Amino acid sequence: MKDMTLLVMAAGMGSRYGGLKQLDAVGPNGETIIDFSVYDAIRAGYNKVVFIIRKDFEKQFKQKISNKYKNKIDVEIVYQDLNDLPRSFRCPNERSKPWGTGHAILAARNAVSEPFVAINGDDFYGKESFEIISNYYSTVNSGFAMVAFQLDKTLSENGSVSRGICEQNSNELVTVVETHDIKKNSAGIIECDRDISFLGSELVSMNMWGFTPTLFDHLEKMFNDFLTGNISDLKSEFLIPSVINDLIEKNIEKVKVLKTQSTWFGVTYVEDKAFVESQIKELIQSGEYPVSLF
């Protein structure tokens, strides 16, 4: 297959979770969710992994996670820095919140020169998801892609979640509508903050994207435009779904929707950890993963 990079966004703090989810063990030998993602990427043929982290937990991250991959896959680390802005802008002194997933991916602009898959570091996507997007880029040289999950396979039993509800036309993405406060009510109906209900079969984005390096040119221009209007808003975020929607709306890029039957799970809330651990245990018992990954 062609060269393929896994880009792992692991710079954020889990505000609802209450700590660094990326470093939390969920496997029987202290494995993190990232370990399972990297394992799935390796067996799907990816040849490089780039981690986007914050400089202040570099030592922790290397000791806990990235050092173990050195003989398995090429590893590079880049840093999401609040002050990594175009020359005409300065980060407000009061700003502490990261600039968002679009800015995180932009931090890897000098580390990636081949098709890549961008994922969240605290989400478990499953073997099939990595294979689907790898297979896609083994046959095409351009364009973007998104792995779409079924909504009812991405919910939490411990609280509401936000999901990007996808609209598509002939397997091409039309738009991603960020929808908040999604949860099952006492009657088992999936509802949200928009006073509508869902069947559960709707397709959602879980921030598993396939890109080519042309994305970085788009991000540089669009981040500059974003800062022009939002530099003083301390909570504003430059988010990749908004970037994608804009590129589609202006007919600049097309995004292929790749459906997966994988069940997503993650640690949105502290209470989710026990469920994730039980799911991992079941996957190991079924033979999907070895008892020890690395």
N, C-alpha and C positions, 0 to 999 in steps of 0.2 A: 504494500500500500504506500501511498504518498506520505511524506513527513507530516506529522500531526502533533500539535501541542495542546496540552490541557492547561488552562489558565484558571487558577483557583483564587477566588476573592475571599480573603481571610483577614481583612483589616478591621472589620467592624466589631464593636462591642455589642453583646446581646442585652439590650436595655430591658426587655421583658424577662429574659432568662436570668439576668443578674450577674453576668460574668463572661469570660472568654469561652464560649461554647466550642470554638475550634479545637481547644486543647483538652476537652473533657473526654474521658475514656467511656466507650460504649461496648467494646468487645471484651472477650474473656481474658485476653492478655494485655489489656490496656490500650487496645486499638481505638483510634478516633474515627469519626465519620470520614474525615479526609483520607485516612489510610484505606478505607474501602473504595473510595472514589479513585485513588491512585492505582490500587490493585486492579480495578475494573478497566481503567484506561490502559494499563500495561498489557493486559490480556486481550484488549481490543486493538492493540498495535500502535498506540501512541508512543512517540519516541522522546518526548520532553514534557516536563511539567514546570510551570512558572507560578510561583506563589506571590500574591500581592498581600503584604502585611504592613503593620506599622513598625517603624524602627525601634520603638521602645520595648517590644517584646520579641525582638529578633533572637536573642540568646535562648529564651524559653522555647520558641518555635522550632529552632534547629535541634535542640536537645530532645524535645518531645516528638517531633514529627519528621522534618525533612532529612535529617542525617541518615535515617535508616534506608533511604531510597538510593543512596549514592551509587551503588553497584547494580541497580535495577533499571534506572531511567535517568536521563539527563535532568538536572535540577538547577533552577535559577530562582533567585529571590529579588523582587523589586518592592519598592516602598510607596505607599500612598501617603503623601505629605500635604498637609493643609496649605503649605506655602508653595507647592508646585503649581504655579499659575502663570499665565502669559505675562510677559514683561510689563505690560501696561496696567496690571492689577496687583494690589497688595491685600493679603488676607487680613480682615478686621481682627484686632487684638482680642475681641470678645468671642471670636468664633472657636468652638470646640468640636462641633459636629462635623464628621467627614463630608466631603462634597458629593458623595453618592456613587452609585455603581458605574456610571459613565466615566467619572473621573478616575475611579479605581482601575478600570480597563485601560484608560489612557496612560496610566503609570507604567504599563508594560510595552509602550510603543517602541522602545529600543531593544526589547528582549524577544520579540516575536516576528518572524518573517515568513511564516507558512500558515495554512489554514489552522484555526484553533477553536477550541470549545471552551467557553467561559461558564463557570459554575460558581455557586455559593459554597463556601467551605463547611457550612453547617447543615447541608441538605444531603440526604441519601437518595440517589437517583436510580440505582440498579443497573445491573450488567447490560440489559437489553438497550437501555438508553444510550450508553457509550458506544455500543456496536452500531446502532442505527445511524448516528450522526457521523461516525467514522466511515461507514459504508457509503454514505452520501458523498462525502468529499473524496472518496476513492474514485468517483466517476465524473465529478465536475471540478472545474478550476475557478469558478467565480460564484458570486451570490452568497446570500446569508441563509441560515436555517434556524429553526427553533424546535426543540423537542417538546411536544405538547402532552400533558398528563390529563387524565380524567379527573374532574373536580372531586368526586366522592372518594378518590384514592389519595387525596392530599389534605384532608381535614384533621383537626386535632380534637381529641376528646376533652381537652382541658381548657378550652377557651376559643374565642373567635380568631380568625386569621384573615389576612389580606391576600388576594389572589388576582392575577392578571387574567381576566376572562377574554378568550380569544374569539375573534370573528375571522372566518376564512372563506375563500372562494376558490374552488378547484385546487385545494391543498396549498394555496398561497395565502399568507397572512394578510388580513385587511386592516385589523386594528387590535390592540390590547387595551382593554378597559380595566384600569386598576380599581378593584372593588374591595371594600373594607367590611369588617365585622361579619364575616361569613361563618355560619355555625349551624348545627342542627338544633331545632327547637325541641321541646318536650314531645312533640308529635312526630319527630323524625324528619321534619321538613327542613330542607336547607334554605336558609334565608340570609339576607344581608342588609346593609344600611340604606339600600336604594328602594326598599319596600317592594322587592320582587323575590320570588322563590326560584329555585333551580331544581332540575331533575336529578343532577349528579353526574350526568353523562357529558356535560359541557367540557370543552377543552380549556385548559389553563396553562399559563406560562409559569414555570418555577425557576426562571432565570438560568435555563440551560440553553445557551445560544451557540450557533456555529457561525464563525466569521472568517473572512479573509483579511489580510492586513490593510486593505482599503478602508476598513472601518476607522483606523487611526486618523486618517486625513479628515474624515467626517467629524470625528470627535473633537479634533483641535479647533475646527471652525465653529462648531456648535457650542463648545464649552466657552469660547470667547463671547459668543452671542448671549449665552446663558448668564455669564458674569456681568455683562453690560446691564442686564435688567435685574439681577438678583444679588450682586456683591454685598449689599448691605443687609439682606435678609439672612439672619444668623441660622435659620432652620431650613433654608432652601437646599434642595438636592438636585443634582444633575443625574437623572436616572436613565438607565439603558432602555427601558420600555418606551419612555418618552422620545428618546433618540430614534428608536426604530419606527415608532408611529410617524414621526416627522419625515423620515426618509421614505416611507411608503407613501404617505400623503402627497409628497412632492414628486413621486414617481422617480426617485433617485436610485432606490434599491428595491429588490423583491426578496421576500423571505419565504422559504419553503417550510411548510408545517409537516413535521415528522412525528407521527403518533406513536406513543409507547404504551404498552400494557403494564409497565412497571408500576408498583405502588411506591409513591414517594413517602418518605417520613423524615422528620427532623425534630430538633429540640427548640421549638418556639418558646415553650414554657418549661420551667424546672420539672414540672410533673410529667412532661413528655419523655424524660430520660428513661424511666422504667419501661415504657412501651418500646422505645427504640432498642433497648438492651434485649428485650424479649424477642423482637423481630430479628435482630442479628443472630441470636441463639438459634432460632428456628431455621434461618438460612444456612447456618453452619451444620446443623443436624441433618438438613436435607442434602448436603453435599455441594451447595452453591459456592461456599467459601471454605477454605481449610481452617483448621483450628488456629493456626498461626499464619498470619499473612506474610510477614517479612522476618 
